[in-house]
Amino acid sequence: MSPQEMLVRRIRRALADRRTREVSMFGGLSFMVDGALAVSAGSDGDLLVRIDPTRRDELAARPGAKPAVMKNGREMGERWLQVDPVGLAGEDDLAFWVGVGVAARPD
């Protein structure tokens, strides 16, 4: 099983109690929660996370977190972080980041 497939399974478990839709975008499998993008599982097992930009410094300081960068090398902007697999090692780690993504969705 690929790193992305393993992460997708874990995200599905973390979002089991939410209404979700899965969409291929950003080179990964994105999870729409109540119609808005929250997180996306990348092909290398990394996680793209929508964030509240007022928490950017705090969240970027967590293990494995860094600015999200598009394939063309440009940063995605202040509302996105990428979390490497090292920052997603435990189920509590993943649940934290999925919660961040869900909470940061636009109203």
C-alpha positions in Angstrom: 0.0 0.0 0.0 1.4 3.4 -0.9 2.0 6.2 1.7 -0.9 8.1 0.2 -3.3 5.2 0.4 -2.3 4.6 4.1 -2.9 8.3 4.9 -6.2 8.3 3.1 -7.4 5.4 5.2 -6.3 7.2 8.4 -8.1 10.5 7.3 -11.3 8.6 6.5 -11.2 7.2 10.1 -10.5 10.6 11.5 -13.5 12.1 9.6 -15.8 9.2 10.1 -18.4 11.3 11.9 -18.4 14.1 9.4 -20.1 14.5 6.0 -17.2 14.4 3.5 -16.6 14.2 -0.2 -13.3 13.1 -1.7 -12.0 15.0 -4.7 -8.7 14.6 -6.7 -6.9 17.9 -6.6 -3.6 19.4 -5.7 -1.9 16.2 -6.8 -3.6 14.3 -4.1 -6.9 13.2 -2.7 -8.7 16.1 -1.0 -11.3 15.9 1.7 -14.2 18.3 1.5 -16.0 18.6 4.8 -19.5 20.1 4.5 -18.6 21.3 1.0 -15.3 23.0 1.9 -11.7 21.7 1.5 -10.1 20.8 4.8 -7.1 18.6 4.1 -5.5 16.7 1.2 -3.4 13.5 1.2 -0.4 13.9 -1.0 1.3 11.2 -3.1 4.2 11.0 -0.7 2.1 10.6 2.4 2.2 14.3 3.3 -0.8 16.3 4.3 -2.0 19.6 2.8 -3.9 21.5 5.6 -6.1 24.6 5.4 -5.2 26.8 8.3 -6.4 30.0 10.0 -3.7 32.4 9.0 -3.7 34.0 12.5 -2.2 30.6 13.8 0.4 30.2 11.0 3.5 30.8 13.1 2.3 28.6 15.9 1.3 25.8 13.5 4.4 26.1 11.3 6.5 25.5 14.4 5.1 22.0 14.9 7.1 18.9 13.8 6.9 18.3 10.0 5.0 21.5 9.2 6.2 23.9 6.5 4.7 26.3 4.0 2.8 24.5 1.3 4.4 24.8 -2.1 2.9 24.1 -5.5 4.6 22.0 -8.2 5.8 25.2 -9.9 7.7 26.1 -6.7 5.4 28.9 -5.6 4.0 29.0 -2.1 0.2 28.4 -1.9 -0.3 31.3 0.5 -0.8 32.0 4.2 -3.9 29.7 4.5 -2.0 26.5 3.7 0.7 24.3 5.4 2.1 21.0 4.3 2.8 18.4 7.0 5.4 15.7 6.3 4.8 12.1 7.4 7.1 12.7 10.5 4.5 15.2 11.8 1.7 12.6 11.2 3.2 9.7 13.0 0.6 9.1 15.6 -3.2 9.1 15.3 -3.3 12.0 17.8 -1.0 13.9 15.4 -3.2 13.3 12.4 -6.4 14.1 14.4 -4.8 17.4 15.4 -4.1 18.4 11.8 -7.4 17.2 10.5 -9.1 19.3 13.3 -7.1 22.3 12.2 -8.2 21.9 8.6 -11.9 21.4 9.6 -11.8 24.4 11.9 -10.2 26.7 9.2 -12.8 26.1 6.5 -14.6 29.3 5.4 -18.1 29.9 6.9 
